[in-house]
Amino acid sequence: MHPGKVITTTFTNEFGRDADARTEVTAVTPEAVTIQYSSTRGLFARRDILIRDRQSARAYVLGYSARMPTVIPGSTSLGLSSAVLQELRSNGRAAVTLIHSENLDRIECNLVATAVDVRVPLIIEDRILDLPAVQARVNCGSGNRTGTGQFVIANDVNNPILIESTLNFSWEQRPRTNRVTRIVAGFGLQAEMRQALDTLGTYDVYGLLFDFDSATLRPETAQLVREIAVMLQQNPNWTILIAGHTDSVGGAEYNLRLSERRAASVKEALISNGVAASRLQSVGHGMSKPKADNSTIAGRAINRRVEFRRLDR
């Protein structure tokens, strides 16, 4: 964990279908990691995760709320503790407590490893790579409340990020799913994007987030828009087609219109940041050009993208 690291997740729950969240590490001290969380459903929250808890805590906080304390001692967020992962790898099982509500309600659970050498697709910067992970079955019970599900945990004892979780709680009508889809190591993608456009002529951008079911760019993407604008200004001979792509949730016609509006929104944002309008075109492809399986939450996240393609080559 280091300042500037950004983790993007896609989640569903009883309140609705796929939504995106952005978690940024804003500070790291010998005592704590500070993260800022925002979601396309309009939630903003801050949390401080104690370093000692990242090493040995047995509780994991499933979500975020502005009503939750900034510090929840004895718990982790983003990933399980190093001790839990080590126990899962060595013994094949581990006990955890899941904190599942803004009132800090808890349920006791057992993890049972089902695979210790799986590979899961993840967008690192803007490249799709396979990350080593441990897969575990989850069984929970506390009085008349029960839960079952699955965890996929990064196989890194120093940073066991919870890549994917699916949880069915007896008191909720729909399962909770959460999938890390993209990790950015630090600030700035100018060099990588410039190189790809220079050599390949195309580049998929996953960091441009929009409000839920909308073409309005999220305010936390403003820095990325500025970086893209600077990169384009430094290459004045390029003309760019901005293409919007969606997943398959919703009808084809609706997704086509949404992708057109999102591409146009990116174009207008770049114009507002000093890129000449004559150098930019926008188009929407909707759900017609998937890159991954739309039946999975990870696949849908890969398919939701904004493609930049040079027209001057």
N, C-alpha and C positions, 0 to 999 in steps of 0.2 A: 504494500500500500504506500502510495506517495501522492503528494498534492498534484492535482491535475488529472488524475486517473478518473475516467468516466465509464460507468457500467450501465448499459441500456438493457432493460428487461421488457418482455411482453407478458401480460397477465390477464386472466379471466377469473371471475368469481360470481357470486349470486347477484351482483349489481350490474352485470353486463358482459358483453363479449370483449374480444381482444382490445386491450389498451396498452399504451407504452409508458414506461417510467424511466427516468434518468437519475442516476445516483452519482454524484461527484465527490471525490475526496478533496476536501478543501484545506485540511491541516493534519499533520502527523507530528505528535510529540512523544516523548518517552512514556507518557501516561495514557494517551488516547488517540484514536483516529476520529476525526470529525467528518461527517458526510452530510451533504445537502441532497434532499430527495424531492423530486417533482414528478407529477404524472399528467398525462393528457386528459385526465378527468378533473384536473384543477387542484390537486392536493400538493401542498408544499410542507416540508418538515425537515427538521435538523435532528441529528442524533450523534452522540459521542459514544464510541465503543472503546471500553477500557482495554489497554494492551494485555493486562493479565487475564481478562476474560477471553480475548482472542486465543490465548494459549490453553485455557483450562475450563472455561464455562461449560455447564451442562444444559443451559437453556438457550433456545433460539427464538427470536422475535419474528413472526411471520410477516408482519406488515408495518405500515406507518400511519400515524395520525397526528395532527397538530395538537391533540389533547394528551398525547403520551409524553412522559418525561423525556428530557433530552438524554439523560443517562439512566439506563436500566441495569443496575449492577447484577453481576452473575449471569449475563446473557450476551449473545452475539447477534449481529445482523450481517447481511450479505453472505456470510458463510458460517459453517460450524466451527468449533474450536479445533485446534491442533490435536488436543487430547482425544476428542471424540473420533476424529479421522484415524489416528494411530490405533485406537482400540478396535475400530471397525476393520481395519486392515489386518491386525494381528489376531483378533479373536473371532472375527466374522460377525460380531454383534456389538451394539453399544446402546446405552440408555440415554435418552434426551427428554427435556421438557420443552414443549412448544407453547409459547405465549401467543394466543390467537385473537386477542381483542384489544381495543384501546383501553379497556379497564384492566388490562394485564391478567386476564383469565388464563389459566394454565391447564394443560393436559399432559399426563405422563405417557411416553411413547418408547418403543423399542425399535431399533434399526437392525435389520438382518441383511448382511451383504449377499447380493445375488450375482454380482460380477465385479471383479476388481481390475479389469483391464479392458474397459470399453472405450470407444472413441466417439466423441460427439461433435457435430459441426458447430462452429462459433465464428462470428465475424470479429477478427482481430484487426484493429484499424478498419480498413474496408476490404480485407481479404478473408475468404472463407477457409478456415483451417479446422483440422480435427484435433480436439483436446483430450488428453488422457483423463479418465474419470473412473470413479467407483460408483456402482449402482447398488441401492439398498431398498428393501421393502420396509414400509413403515406400518406399525400397528400401535394404536393408542387406545387407552381406556381409563376412564375416571368416573366411577359411579355409573349412571345410566347413559353417559356420553362416551361415544367411541369414535374412532377414526381409522381409516386405512389409506395407504397411498404408496408413493415411490419417491425417493430422492436420487438425484444424480449429482455427485460431489466431485469437484476438481481434485485430481489425485496429486495434491501438492500440500505437504504437511505445514508449510509456512503460510499458505494462503488457500485453505480449502473452501473456495467459493461454492455456494449451492447453485449449481448451474440450472437445475430443473427440479421442480417439485410438483406433484399432483397429490392432493389431499381431499378425501371424501369424509366430511364430518357428519355425524348422525343428525345434528341439529340444523344443518344447512341443506337447501334444496339442490344446489349446484356445486360441483367440485371446485376447489381452488387450484388453479394452475399458475405457475410462475416459471418463466424461462429466460435466463440470460441469453441475449442474442448478439451483443456487441460489446467489446472492451477496447477502449482507447487508452493507450499508455500515458499520454500527456497532451499538452497543448499543440495544436497545429498539424494540419495535413497537407500543407502547401506543397512540400517537396514530393511526397508520394503521388499526389494528384497531378502535379505538373509532369512528372516522369511518365505516368500512365498515358496522359493525353498526348504527350510528345511522341511516345513510341507506339502505343496501341491505338490511340485516337479515341478511346472511350474509358469511362470511369464511373462506377456505381457509388453513389454517396448514400450512406445509411444514417448519417448524423443529423439530417434535416428532419426535425420532428414537427408535426402539425397537431393542432388541437383535435380532440377526439371527433372523428367523422366530419372533419372540416378541412378547408384549404388554408387556414390561418397558421402561419409559422409560429412556433413557440418562441417566447422571448429568450430562452436559454440557448437557442441556435443562432442568435444574432452574431456572435463572435465567429462562428463557422462561415456564415454568409460573408462577413467582412474579409476573412481569409481567402475565400474563393474569389471574391471581387479583386483583391490585390493580385492574386495569381493571374487572373485574366488580364488585368491592366498591364502586368509585366510581359505579357505575350500578346501584343496588340494586333498581330496578324491572324489570330485565331477567330473563327466564327463557330458558335456553339449551338447545338440543338439540345434543349433540356427536355427530357422525356420522363413523364410520370408513370409509375407502375403500381398496381395494387395487388392485394391477395384476392381470393375468390369469394370472400364473405360479402353477401349482397348480390344483386343482379348485375349482369354484364353491362347493361346500359348505364346503371348508376355508377359503377366503378369506372367506366370510361369517362363520364363527366367529372367525377371526383379527381381522377388522375390528370385530366386536362386543367382543371382549376388549380391543382397543386403545382403543376409545372409552371403555369402562368404566374402563380404567386412567387415562386423562386425567381423567375425572370424579373418580375417587378422589384423584388428585393435587391437583386444585383444591380439593376438600373439605378435604384435609389442610393447604392453605394458606389456609383461612379462609372459603371460599365456602360458603354454606348449601346443604346437599344438596337441599333442596326447590326450589331454583332451577335444578337441572341434571337433564337426562335424557340418556341415551346410546343409540345405535343403530348397527348395522353394516349397510353396503350391499354389502360385498364388492367384487366386480369389476363390478357391475351398472350403475354410472354413470361410465364413463370420460370424461375430458376430453381425452384425446390418444390417439395410436396406440400400442397395446400391443405392436406388433411392433418398436419401437425402444427403446433403453435410456433415451433422454430422455423418450419418451412414458410409459413405465412409471413413471419418477420423478414426472412430473406427476400421474399417476393415484393414486399413494400419498400420501394427504393426510388431514388431520383437518379436517372442516368444522364451523364454529360457526354456528348459525342461531337467530335470536331467535324465540321462540314467543309473545311478549307483544304483538306488533304488531297 
